[in-house]
Amino acid sequence: MAGLVVLAAMDRQQVTLVRVDEVTARLRVKLPLRAAPVSGRDWAWHVIDIRLPGTVRADAVLHTPTLRPAGGGRIAVDLPHSRPAPPTTASGHRVAIGFDWGVNTLLTGTVGRLSGQGETARVVTDDRPLIFDATAVSAKLHRLRGHREHLAAKRDHYQHLADGYGSPHLARAELLDKAAVLQVEHQRVCARIRHLNQALAWSAARWAIDQSTALGATVIYLEDLTTLEARGRRRGNARLSGQVRGTVADAIRHLATKAGIAVVTVPARGTSAQCPGCLHPLGHHPAPDRLEERGRSWAHCARCGLSMDRDHAAARRIVARGLLAQSHTVTERATGTRTIRTTVEGTVRPVRRPKKTTRHLRRARRKQAAPPRPRGPRTTPGKGHPTPSRPTGPHQRHIPRPAGQPATAPAPAVAVAVAVAVKTSRRMPDVRTVPATTPAGVVQRPAGHDTKTPAPPGPVPGHGVPVPPHPEASPAWRGRLSRETCRRRTRAAERTGFHHVHATEVHHLTPRFGPHRDATRPRRARKA
């Protein structure tokens, strides 16, 4: 029997697939009982219940699968499915995210909002960079590519030596065996590079879609890869062209279609050459404190004083080109990809996004939620005098008296001292740490902690700070772990799938920022 049974080549008389419930599908297929069936007796109906994974939604349409024997009497099912994608428009967008294929990082983006219409339209941003830094993984891929080229060169060298000896020579077989071993190793390294590129690309695409969904963006603008081809001796572009940009773009389009987000490419030429604030030529430098040197990582504008990462500045230009020229979007009939070939330049202005409500808004909301005040004079029962506007001195403040002491007896001086010490400002902490000295003469700061002993990790016990229980690490995890045994999940691994990828966390913020039509201040999204 064949290793694969492609059921797509069969008609409905031989295979049927129905959905029993949301998590189960029933496959009824007619398969032969022998390798070379002769009559109808050699065929029999088989009923297979397929357990659907969580990625297959209830509204998905199931298609004819492919069966693969998995060993142990089990069958692996490759089940294709499709579902209707929400429609997306090419224009009419107000909030967008622009991503730049960075020199320092894999993806660098920023969110932009289109304010105004017609000639008064302009793009504003909250000036928060979105960074997907895969430097460690890119370095690993670079080392693997170098190793692959070395194996290929050595394999070709052995093959050339074997061809020079001729057929009857004894050393020819030995050289061919070495070349075969190198060929197998070369294929293994190529598969490793291919799998790592694909995993990194899909991880970056999921991160980009999560950021767009959280910020309420309806379109993603990317640089057109056809304008980023290497020319001449520009080794930098040649190295970057060999990365996973094409796979990342395809993955972003696939995931954005499922999320109802449009993906449009814009011209990439000149995005890093001009300032996004004033469109003046930018100066490129190695670092913000080395503006007198020429480099590639940092951008500085001599006219308006803009100083930021080069990729972040390019992302501003990309989102501005997309939002201002979205009426020139062209959709290709063959592939369905959308692109903008007309360049419309415009400035990008950063605006402040408030992180929390003001005191006036908090008081207004509290007043609306409070119960109605009863009518009549605002008096407190049992209160014979009004509350003074200022606190009185300690000699007029009521001082508590000890039990059993008559009211006419004067209060002791100790009580007055206690009252003075208790009076504190609300800006003053209730507990203050002071230096203490042990009987041995060792100064401890703060009290109770020795400065010569290294402090344990976590919050300092005492002063009302609870210490969470830290389970003791097992002896197997102590010390430095090797690459083969390190399998612990970290926060970066849970977000991106890689242990050495640093990406901006996804924050669900409101996209309502920037100047509004009624000249009001932007509001914060209400908590759910």
VOSE-945117 format. One record per residue: z negated, x, y negated of N, C-alpha, C, O in turn. Coordinates in pm, whole numbers, plus 50000, padded with zeros to 5 digits. Example, Ala and Ser with C-alpha at 12.3 -4.5 7.8 and 13.67 -1.06 7.14 Angstrom:
<sites>
492205131950569492205123050450492205132050330491545142450332;492925128550225492865136750106492135129049997491965134149886;
</sites>
This chain:
<sites>
500005008550120500005000050000500005008849876499555020349879;500505003349769500555010649644499165011249581498305002849610;498965021249496497675022649430497465012449320496325010149279;498545006049270498454995949166499224983649209500284984749271;498704972049178499374959349202499594952749067498674946849010;500814953949015501154948548884501514933848901502594930548950;500634925148861500854910748878501734904848769502114893148779;502054912548666502904907348560504324904848608505064897048548;504724911448719506064909348774506154897148863507224894148914;505054890048883505044878248971505074865548887504654865548771;505564854648947505644841948877504414833548908503494838048977;504414821248856503244812648871503074807449014502004802649050;504124808349093503994803949231503174813649316502724810149425;502994825649267502254835849342500954840149276500124846349342;500744837149150499524841349082499164830948977500044826248904;497904827448968497374818548864496054824348814495284830248890;495814822548686494594827748623494034816748534494684812648438;492844812148566492184801648487490804806648447490214815348512;490304801048338488994804848287487974794448330488094782648297;486964799048404485924789948453484934786748341484674775048313;484384797048278483484795348165483694807048070484704813948078;482734809247980482904819647879482834833747937483364843047876;482204835448052482014848948106482694850848242482554861448301;483394840948292483994841948425485424836548420485694826348356;486324843448488487704839148506488044840048654487584849148723;488834830848703489184830248845490664833448862491534826848804;490934843748942492294848248972492654844049114491954847449209;493744836849127494244832549259495634838749276496574835049206;495754848049370496974855749387497344856149535496474856549622;498634856049562499164856749698499644870849725500604875449665;498954877649819499224891649848499564893249996499124885250079;500334903550031500684905750172499504911350250498634918050194;499494908650378498464913650467498864926550538498054932650607;500104930450522500594942650587501524949750491501954944150390;501824962050523502624970250433504044965150421504624965550312;504624960350530506004955450528506004941150578506234938850696;505764931450491505744917450537507134912750581508154916250522;507124904750689508374899850746508534884950724509614880250689;507464877350746507524862750735506394857850646505624865750592;506304844450633505264838650551503884840350607502904839050534;503774843150736502454845450795501814858450748500604860250757;502634867450700502114880350652501574879550510501154889650454;501584867850452501064866050316499864856550320499814847550403;498914858650228497704850350222497234849550077497454858649997;496574838450045496024836649911494644843249902493824842049993;494424850149792493144856749764492594851249633493304850049534;491334848049636490644842949517489654853549469488774857549545;489794857949344488964868549287488314863149160489014858849068;487014863449155486254859649034486054872048948485464881948992;486524871448826486464882748732485354879948632485324869448568;484454889448617483394888448518483884894548388484164906548382;483994886448285484554890848157483514898348076482354894148070;483904909548014482944916847928482724909547797483394899647767;481774914447719481454908147592482524909447487482524901947389;483464919047504484534920747406485594909847413486364908047320;485634902447524486604891447539485954878747485485024873447546;486444874147374485854862447309486244849647380487114849647467;485594838747341485854825847407487224820447374487804813147454;487784823847255489084818947216490224828247256491364825847217;489944838747334490974848247374491834842147484491364834647569;493114845647481494074841147581494214852147686494564863447653;493944848747812494004858447920495424859247975496104849147990;495864871648005497194874048059497074879548201495984882848249;498214880448267498214884648407497724899048418498254907848350;496724901648501496124915048506496854924348604497854920748666;496304936348615496744946448711495554950048798494464952748747;495754950148931494684952949026494764967249073495844972549099;493594973449085493504987249133492354988249233491224984849198;492604992549355491494994749449490575005849399491005017049372;489275002449388488295011949334487465018549443486605026749411;487685015449568486885021449675485645013349703485095006749614;485195014049828483995006749866484204991749872483254984149856;485434987349894485704973149899485734966149765485734953849761;485754973549655485774967749522487154969049460487934977649499;487454960449365488754960149298488524960949148487734953249092;489204970249084489164971448939490314963448880491444964148929;490024955748776490994946848714491254951448572490324952148491;492504954648541492924957448404493424944348344494554940148370;492594938048264492854924548214493284925048067492444927247980;494554923148038494964922047896494644908247841494734898347914;494294907647716493984894947651494394895947505494484906747448;494644884647447495054883947307494314872447241493884862947306;494174873547111493524862947035494194862046898494734871946850;494164850546837494824849146706494094857146600492874856746590;494874864246520494314872446413494324864446284495284857146259;493304865646203493294858446074494394863745983494664875745983;495014855145907496114859745820495604868245705494494866245655;496414877645664496104886445550497254885845452498414883945490;496934887345326497934886845219498194900845167497344909645176;499384902845113499764915845060499284918044918499164929444874;499014907344844498594908644704497494898444678497124890544765;496984898844554495904889844516494524894744552493594886744560;494364907644575493064913144613492284917044488492864921344389;490974915444494490094919144384489174930744417488854938844330;488734931644543487854942444586488564950144697489064944144792;488614963244687489324971544783488564984544804487694988144725;488914991344911488375004544942489535014144961490475011045035;489495025444897490515035744910489955047744983488895052844948;490675052345086490265063845166491265075245146492475073245144;490715087045132491515099145114491365107945237490265109845289;492495113445282492435123245391491935136245331492715144145276;490645138545342490015149145266490295162945319490635164845436;490125172645229490175186745267488845191045327488815198945422;487745185945273486425189745322485955180645436485235185145525;486345167945434485905158245534487125151245592488235152645540;486905143745699488005136345759488395124345674489585122145650;487425116545628487665104945543486665105045429485475107145449;487165102545309486325100945191486845088845115488005088345076;485975079245094486415066845031485495062444919484425068244898;485935052344848485145046144742485625031844726486775028644756;484745023244678485055009144659485475006944514484885012844423;486474998544493486944995344359487104980344342487364973044438;486954975844218487084961644186488034960144069487934967143969;488954950844084489924948143978489334938343879488974927143916;489234942443755488654934243650489734930843548490474939643504;489824918343512490824914143416492154910843481492314912443602;493094906443401494414902843449495464907543349495194909143230;496674909743402497784913543315497594927243254497244936743323;497804928143124497704940943054496254945643041496014957543021;495304936443051493894940243038493264943743172492044945843179;494054944443279493494947343411493084962043419493814970943374;491924964343475491444977843498490584978043623490124967643670;490364989843675489644991643801488304998043769488235007843695;487234992543826485894998043810485345001143948485784995244047;484415010143956483805014344082482325016644062481865018843950;481585016044172480145018344164479805033044180478625036744178;480815041644194480625056244197479785060644317479065070544308;479885053444429479175057544550480185062544651481015054644697;480155075344689481135080444785480805076044927479645075444966;481835073045003481725069845146482355081245223483565083345216;481545088645297481985101245358481835100445508480785096445559;482885104345579482855106045724483155120745750484315124845756;482095128545766482205143045779482215146745927481205145345996;483365151445975483515155846114483835170646120484695174846196;483125178546038483405192846033483125199646165483895208146209;482005196046229481645202546355482655199146465483045207846543;483075186546471484045182646573485405188846544486115192746637;485785189846417487045196346382487035211146418488045216646462;485875217646400485775231646440485915233046591486525242546639;485345223746665485505223946811486965222146850487445229146939;487655213046786489075211046814489885223446778490845226846848;489535230046669490245242246630490055253246734491005260546765;488845254446788488615264546892489375261047020489905269947087;489425248347054490165244347173491655246847156492325250847251;492195244547037493615247247015493915262047026494945265847081;493025270446973493225284846988493165289247133493945297747176;492245283347209492155286647351493395281747426493875288547517;493925270347388495145265347451496335274547425497115277247516;496475279247303497575288347271497425301647345498425307447389;496205306347359495975318847433496355317147581496975326147639;495995305847641496365303447781497875302347798498425307447895;498535295747703499985294447713500665308047700501625310847773;500195316447610500795329747594500595338347718501505345447761;499395337747776499135345647896499935340448016500395348348098;500085327448026500885321748134502345325948122502965329648222;502905325348003504295329547983504465344348011505515348748059;503425352247980503505366648005503575369448156504405377448200;502725362948236502775364548381504095359648439504625365648532;504625348748385505895343548432507025353248402507925355048485;507005359448286508025369248250507945381648338508975387148377;506715386248370506575397848459507065394548599507685402948665;506775382348646507235378548779508755377548786509335381248888;509385372848682510845372148682511485385948678512605387648725;510785395548623511335409148619511285416348751512125425048777;510325413048838510225419848966511295415249066511745423349146;511705402949063512675398149160511995391249277510765391649291;512805384949361512295376749470511615384649581510525380649623;512175395849632511515402149749510285410449716509615415249807;509965412249588508845420949553507525414249588507385402049572;506525422249636505245416749678504385412249560503615402649573;504495418949446503655415549331504095402649263503345396849183;505325397949295505815385849228504975373649267504665365349181;504605372449395503805360949439502425360849374501905350349337;501845372649361500525373449297500585369449150499685362549101;501655373649080501785369848939502055354948924501565348648830;502835349249016503085334949009501825326849036501635316148977;500955331749124499685324849149498805325049024498175315048991;498755336348955497985337048831498555327748725497815321348651;499885327148718500495318148620500195303548654499995295348564;500145300048785499815286348824498385282748788498115271548744;497455292148805496055289648768495935287348617495205278448572;496665295448539496625293648394497265280548351496845274348253;498285276148425498905263448393497945251748414497905242548333;497185252148523496195241648548495115241548439494725230848392;494645253348400493645254148294494215249448162493515243148082;495495252548137496135248048013496215232848008495975226947902;496535226348118496575211848123495195205648103495055195248040;494175212148158492815207048141492385207647994491785198247943;492695218747925492325219947784493105210047700492565204447604;494375207647733495175197847659494585183747674494535176147577;494145180347795493515167347815492215166147738491905155547683;491445177047732490205177047656490465174847508489755167147444;491475181447453491825179647312492305165447286491945159447184;493095160147375493635146647357492525136147359492515127147276;491615137247452490515127647460489565128747341489085118647290;489305141047297488415142847182489045137647054488355131746970;490345139647038491045134346921490995119046918490755113046814;491215112947032491225098347038489825092647012489685082746940;488805098847069487435093947047487025095446901486395086546844;487385106746839487055108846699487795099146609487235094146511;489055096346640489855087246557489305073146561489175066746456;488965068146677488435054546686487035053546627486675043146573;486265064046635484955063946572485085063046421484365055346357;486005070746362486225070146217486785056546175486425051446069;487655050646258488225037646224487155026746225487135018246136;486275026846325485205016846328484285018246207483845008246150;483985030546169483135032846053483815027545926483155021445842;485105029745911485815024945792485825009745786485645003945678;486035003145899486054988545900484654983045872484524972945802;483624989245925482254984745898481924985745749481294976845693;482344996745685482104998145542482844987545463482304981845368;484094984745500484874974645429484284960745444484234953045348;483834957445565483234944345587481924942845511481644932145456;481104953345508479814952545440479974951245290479154944645226;481004957245232481194956745087482064945045043482304943444923;482544936945136483344925345099484744928745056485354920944982;485294940045099486664943845063487664936145148487424933945267;488764932145088489814924845158491034933445188491964928745254;491064945845141492204954545165491714968845169490744972445101;492384977045249492104991445260493364998845221494444996045274;493235008345130494365016345085494235030445143493205036945127;495295034945209495355048245269496505056045208497455050245155;496405069145216497505077645173498655076845274498435076445395;499875076745222501045076345308501205089945376501355100145309;501155090045510501215102645584502575109445573502665121545592;503635101845543504955108045532505055117245411505915126045407;504195115245311504205123945193503255135745208503105143545115;502605137145324501655148045346502185158245445501415166345496;503495158345474504045167845569504005181845511504105183845390;503845191645601503755205545557505125210345512506145207145573;505145218045406506385223545352506215238545333505245243145273;507175246145385507175260445363506005267445428505715265145546;505335275845352504245284145404502865278145374501875285445376;502795265645348501505259345316500765256845447500895246245507;499995266645489499305265745617498195255245615497845249645719;497655252345495496605242345489497105228645531496485221745612;498265224645474498825211645514499295211845658499225201645726;499775223445706500195224145846499005222245939499135215746043;497855227745903496665226045987496175211645981495785205946082;496195205745860495715192045847496675182045910496245171545958;497985185145912498945175945974498745175046124499115165046185;498155185346184497905185146327496625178246366496255178446484;495945172146272494695165346304494975151246356496085148346400;493995142946350494055129746412494365118946310493965107346329;495065122346204495275112646097496145101046142495865089546109;497185104046217498035093146264497295083546355497465071346345;496475089046445495685080346534494645072446456494395060746488;494055078546354493065071446272493735059846198493175048846191;494935062146142495625051546070495975039846162495805028246125;496465042846283496785032046377495535024446421495565012246433;494435031746443493195025146482492645016346370492125005446395;492755020946245492285012946132493115000146120492564989446093;494435001146140495274989146133494914979246244494884967146222;494634984546364494304975746476492984968446451492914956246468;491954975746412490644969646390490624960946264489924950946259;491404964846162491444956746040492144943446064491794933446001;493124943146152493784930546185492804920846250492844908846222;491944925846336490934917246400489914912346299489384901246314;489614920346197488614916546097489204908745980488454904245893;490534906945975491144899845863491244907945736491184902345627;491404921145748491514930045633492904936245633493374941045737;493564936145519494894941945507494794957045490493844962145431;495784964245542495864978745531497204982245468498254978645520;497154989345355498354992745279498315007645249497265013145217;499465014145260499575028345227500145029845087501005022045045;499675039845015500105042544877500635056744871500305064844958;501435060144771501925073944758500775083644739499835081044663;500865094844809499775104644805500035115944707499125123644678;501255117244657501575128444569500855127244436500985117044367;500095137444400499435138044270498085131344262497535130344153;497525126744374496225120144367495105129844332494105125844273;495255142544368494215152544337494555160844216493815170044181;495675157944150496105166244038495605161243904495465169143811;495325148043892494925142443763493535136443773493065132743880;492895135643658491545130243650491585114943662492405108643595;490745108843743490755094143753490205087243629490415075243612;489495094443542488915088243424489805088343303489795078943224;490605099243286491445100543167492875104843199493675106643107;493205106743328494545110943373494955124443316496145127143300;493965132843287494235146543241494305155643363493625153043462;495125166243359495185175443475493815181043510493055185343423;493505180743638492215185543688492275200343720493315205743756;491125206543706490955220343752490175220643881489145214043894;490665228143979490045228744112489265241844124489775252544093;488025240544169487115251944175486375251644309486355241244375;485775262844349485065262944478483755255444477483335250544582;483065254244363481755247944358481495243744213482135248944122;480555234344190480295230044052479685240943964479805240243842;479015250944024478445261743945479365273843938478945284443891;480605272543982481575283543977482885278343918483945279543978;482765272443799483935266643734484875277043677485995273543639;484475289443669485375299843619486305305243728487205313043698;486085301243853486925305743964487825294344010487525282643990;488915298144072489855288344126489525285744273489245294944349;489575272944313489275269344450489945256244487490945252344427;489365249244586489955236844635488945225644654489345214044665;487665228644660486685218644700486215209844585485925198144607;486125215144463485505207944352486525205544241487365214144214;486435193844177487335190144069486555188943939485455183543936;487155194243832486515193843700487575191043595488645197043596;487255181843503488165178143396487645184043265486505181743227;488505191643198488105198043073488075188342957487445191242855;488735176842967488785167442855487565158342854486815158042756;487345150842963486245141142966484985146643033483955139843033;485045158643091483875164443153483565159343292482465161643341;484495152543358484245147543493484105159243589484905168643585;483105158743673482835169343770482355162743899481245157443905;483185163144002482845156844129483665163244240484515171744216;483375158844362484105163844477485585160044465485925149244418;486435169044509487875166744495488335154644575489155146844527;487825152944695488215141544777487735128344718488425118244727;486555128344657486045116244594486905112344475487185100544455;487315122044396488205118944283489545113744331490115104644270;490065119344440491335114444495491205100244548492135092344536;490065096844606489845083244655489845073244540490325062044556;489315077144424489385068344307490825065744266491195054344236;491635076244265493045074444227493765065644328494625057644289;493435066844455494115058844559493805044044543494705035644549;492525040644522492165026544508492725020844378493025008944372;492865029044273493455024244148494955021644165495475011644117;495645030744234497075028544258497325016144342498295008844319;496465013644439496665001944523496414988844451497224979644462;495304987844376494974975244310495914972244194496244960644171;496344982444121497204980044006498664977544045499404971443969;499084982244163500474980544206500574971844331501524973244407;499614962944354499654954744475500784944544473501164939444578;501324941444356502474932344351503754938844402504724931844428;503774952044418504954959344468504814962544617505514971444667;503954955744688503754958444830504974953844910505484942844891;505424962645001506584959845085506124959845230505384968745272;506574949845308506224948545449507444951645535508494945445517;507334961045626508434964545715508544954045826507534950145885;509764949645853509964939245953509764944446095509264937146180;510124956946121510064962046258508624964446302508234960346411;507834971046218506474974746256505404966046193504284965546244;505724959046085504724950846018503784958545926502854952645871;504004971545909503144979545820503494976645675504644973745641;502494977545590502664974945448502484987845370501604995945399;503324989745272503285001945192503644998745048504304988745020;503215007344959503525006444815504265019244778503705030144788;505495017944735506305029544696506355031444545506795041944498;505925021644469505915022544323504545027344276503525021444311;504535037844199503285043644150502935037944014503715039343919;501785031644003501275026243877499955033443849498985031843923;499915041243742498745049143709497795040943622498225033143537;496525042943645495495036443566494165043643583493925050243684;493315042243484492015048843489491015040643569491185028643588;489985047443615488905041343692487605044343620487285055943594;486855033943587485595035643514484425032343606484415021743670;483435041143613482235037943693481315028543617481125030043496;480745018843688479795009543630478545009743714478565013943830;477465005143656476175005443724476034993143811476304981943768;475604995343934475294984344024473774983144032473134992244084;473184972343983471714971143988471234970044131471794962344210;470214977544163469664977344297468604966544317468364962344430;467974961944208466984951344221466984943144092467494947543989;466424931344099466434922243986465514927343876464574934943900;465804922943755464974926743641463704918343637463564908643712;462784922143550461524914843538461754900743486461054891443526;462724899043397463004885843343463514876443452463094864943459;464424881343539464934872943646463844869643749463784858543800;462994879543778461904876943873460954866143820460534857343895;460624866943692459734856843636460404843143632459744833043654;461714842743606462404829943602462454823543741462264811443755;462714831543843462734826143979461334821644023461184811444091;460314829343985458954825544021458534812543951457804804444007;459014810743828458684798643754459364786543816458784775643820;460584788343865461284777143929460644773344062460604761644098;460144783444136459544780644266458114775544255457594769944352;457444777444141456054773344127455964758044115456884751744064;454854752244160454684737644146454504733844000454094742143920;454794721443965454664717343823453194717643780452294713943855;452974722043655451624722843600451164708943554451944701743491;449944704943584449474691643540449364690843389449124700843321;449534678843338449454676743195448014677543147447084675543225;447824680343018446504681142960446184695142913447004704142929;445014697142856444654710642807444484720342922443994716843030;444884732842897444784743242999443374749142997443114759142931;442484742843068441094747343074440714749343219441264743143310;439754758243237439234761043369437874754643383437034756543295;437614747043490436274740743505435174751243513435294761143586;434074748943437432944758043438433094770143349432254779143353;434154770643269434384782143181434094777843038434774768942985;433074784042974432654779942841433224787942728433054784042612;433904799142754434434807242646435824811942685436144812942803;436674814642585438034819042617438054833442668437134841242642;439084836642739439244850242791439674859442679440674856642612;438964870442655439374879542547440714886142579441074888042695;441424889542472442734895942491442604910242538443514915542601;441474916542507441254930542546439954931442625439014923942600;439904940542719438624942342791437574948242699437864957042618;436354943142712435254947842627434714960942680435124965442787;433804967042606433254979942644432294978742760431964967642803;431844989942813430934989442930429564983842895428874978742984;429134984542766427814979242732427804964142726426744958042734;429004957642712429074943142709429524937342843429484925142860;429944945542937430404940643066429204936643152428154943043146;429354926143229428294921543318428104931843429429044935543499;426864936443443426534946743540425754940143653424774933243627;426174942243776425434935743887424024941343897423804953343881;423054932243926421664936243938421274936444084421794928744165;420354945344118419894945644257419164932844293418674925644206;419114930044424418444917944471416934918844445416334929344465;416334907744399414894907244374414494911344234413314910544201;415414915644151415094919944014415264908143919416294901343927;414314905443828414444894043736415584896243638416014907443612;416064884943584417204885743493416814892043361417674897643293;415504891443322415094896943192414884911843197414844918343093;414734917543318414474931943328415714939643291416814935743328;415554950643216416744958643179417344965243304416644968543399;418644966943300419354973243411419094988143408419044994143301;418944994143523418705008643526419935016443480421045011243473;419665029143448420765037643399421755040743507422935043143480;421275040743632422195043743743423265033143753424425036043779;422855020443731423815009443739424865010743631426035007743654;424455015043510425425016943402426425027743439427625026343415;425935038343497426835049043537427815044443642428995048143640;427325036243736428235031043838429285022243776430455022843814;428885013843679429845005043616430915012843542432085009243544;430505023743475431485032043404432445038643502433635039843473;431935042843617432795049643714433745039843781434855043743819;433335027243796434195017443863435345013443773436425010143822;435145013643642436195009643551437345019743557437195031143513;438475015643610439645024443621440865016743573440875004443568;441875024143538443135018043498443935014243621443775020143727;444785004243606445605000143720446675010443753447265009843861;446945019743665447885030443692447235042343761447925051743801;445945042043775445225053143837445075050443986444735039144023;445305059944073445145057444217443695054844252442785060244188;443495046544353442135043344396441485055144465440275056944454;442265063144538441735074544611442485086944567443715087344569;441725097244525442345109744482441845121044571440645122144598;442775129344616442385140744700441955152144609442615155244510;440835158444645440275169444566440075181344657439885179444778;440105193244606439885205044690438465205344744437515201544674;438325209644864437015210744929436875224644988437875231345017;435645228945006435345242245059434475240845182433455233845181;434885247545288434115247245411432935256745401432895265045310;431945255645492430815265145488431255279545501430555288545455;432415282145563432885295945576433555301045450433885312845442;433765292445350434375296745226435875294945220436525300345131;436445287545315437895285345316438205273145232437635262445253;439115274845137439495263845049440515255245120441505260345173;440285242245120441185232845185441755223345081441025217844998;443065221445086443755212144997444735203945080445635209545141;444585190945082443475182945031442275183845122442275191145222;441235176545087440005177445162440215173045305440775162345331;439775181145397439875178045538441015184745609441155183045730;441875192645539443025199045599443005213845562442855217345445;443145222245658443135236645637444525241245598445525237345659;444585249745492445885254645447446455265345537447655267745535;445615272045618446105282645704446675277045835447425283945904;446335264745869446835258645992448065250445959448025242545865;449165252046034450355243946003450085229146021449445224846118;450585221345926450345206945927451135200346038452295204046061;450555190746106451295183646211452355174646149452215170646033;453415171346223454445162346168453935148246153453025143946225;454525140846057454155127046036453225125345918452885135245852;452805113245889451935110745774450555116645793450085118545905;449905119745680448575125645684447555114745715447565104445648;446695116445813445715105945843444695104545732444435113945656;444135092745723443155090145619443785083945496444995082345490;442975080445398443385074645271444165061745294445055058545215;443855054445399444535041845424445895043045486446605032945496;446315054945528447635056845589447455057445740446885067045791;447925047345811447795047845958448755057846018449875059645969;448325064246123449145074146191449725067746316448975063646404;451055066746327451625060746448451415069746566451455081946553;451185064046682450965072446802452245079546841453285073146860;452175092846854453315100946895453125104547041452195112047073;453965099647130453825103747271454155118347289455085123747228;453385124647372453595138747396454905140847470455215133847566;455665150747423456945153747485456715160147621455805168147639;457555156547713457445162247847457825176947845458605181147759;457285184847938457625199147938459115201647955459595212247916;459855192148014461285194648035462055194547904463115200747896;461545187547798462275186647672461785196747569462325197347458;460805204647603460285214347506461215226447502461825230347602;461275232247384462135243947369463545239847332463815228147304;464425249447332465805247247294466615242747414466495248547522;467425232447396468215226947504469625232747500470155235847394;470205234047616471565239047624472535227747595472135216147585;473815231147581474815220947549475025211447666475325199647645;474855216347788475095207947903473965197947927474205187047978;472745201547890471605192847918471205184147801470325175647815;471825186047683471455178247565472145164847573473355163947548;471425154447606471985141047618471165130847538471365118847554;470265135447455469455126047380470255119747266471025126547197;470075106947249470805099847145470105101547011468875100347002;470855104446910470335105746775470885094446690471715086546735;470405093546566470865083046476472345084646447473075074746439;472795097146429474215099246405475055095346525476155089946510;474555097946645475305094446765475385079346781476405074146827;474325072246745474355057746757475305051346657475865040746684;475485057646542476365051846441477825055346466478695046746452;478115067646502479495072246509479945075846649481145077246672;479025077346744479415081246878479395096146901479625100647013;479135104146798479095118646810477745123646760477155117746669;477265134446820475985140146779476105148846655475105151246587;477315153646624477495162946513478405157146407479125164646341;478395144146387479175137646283478215131746181477285124646217;478435134846053477605129845945478435119645866479465123145808;477985107345864478725096645797477775088645711476585087445741;478305083145603477525074545515477115061945588477955055345651;475855058345580475375046445647475965033945583476285033745464;476115023645665476695011045620475605002645555474644998645621;475745000045425474794991845350475514979045308476574979545245;474934967745342475534954945307475174951745162474134945745135;476034955745071475824953544929476804942944879477834940444942;476474936944767477364927044710478504933944636478264943744566;479744929044649480844935144575480924930644430481844934844359;480004922344384480054917244247479424927444153478234926844124;480214936544105479734946244008480824948043904481984944543926;480424953643788481394955743682481374944443581480654934643599;482154945643476482174935143372482794922343424483794922643495;482194910843388482684897743427483364891043308483324895943195;483974879743338484704872943232483774867643124484114868043005;482604862643163481684856843065480734867143006479764863442940;481014880043028480224890942970478764890243009477884893642929;478484885943131477124885343180476844897343269477764904143313;475584899743293475214911043377475464907743522475334896043561;475814917443603476044914743746474744910843814473664915343775;474864902543917473694897843989473644904044127474664907744185;472444904944178472244910344312472364899044414471984887644388;472914902444530473064892444634471694888144683470804896444703;471524875244703470244870144750470034873744896470974874344975;468784876144928468454879645065468584867345154468284856145113;469044869845278469214858645372467864853845421467794844545501;
</sites>
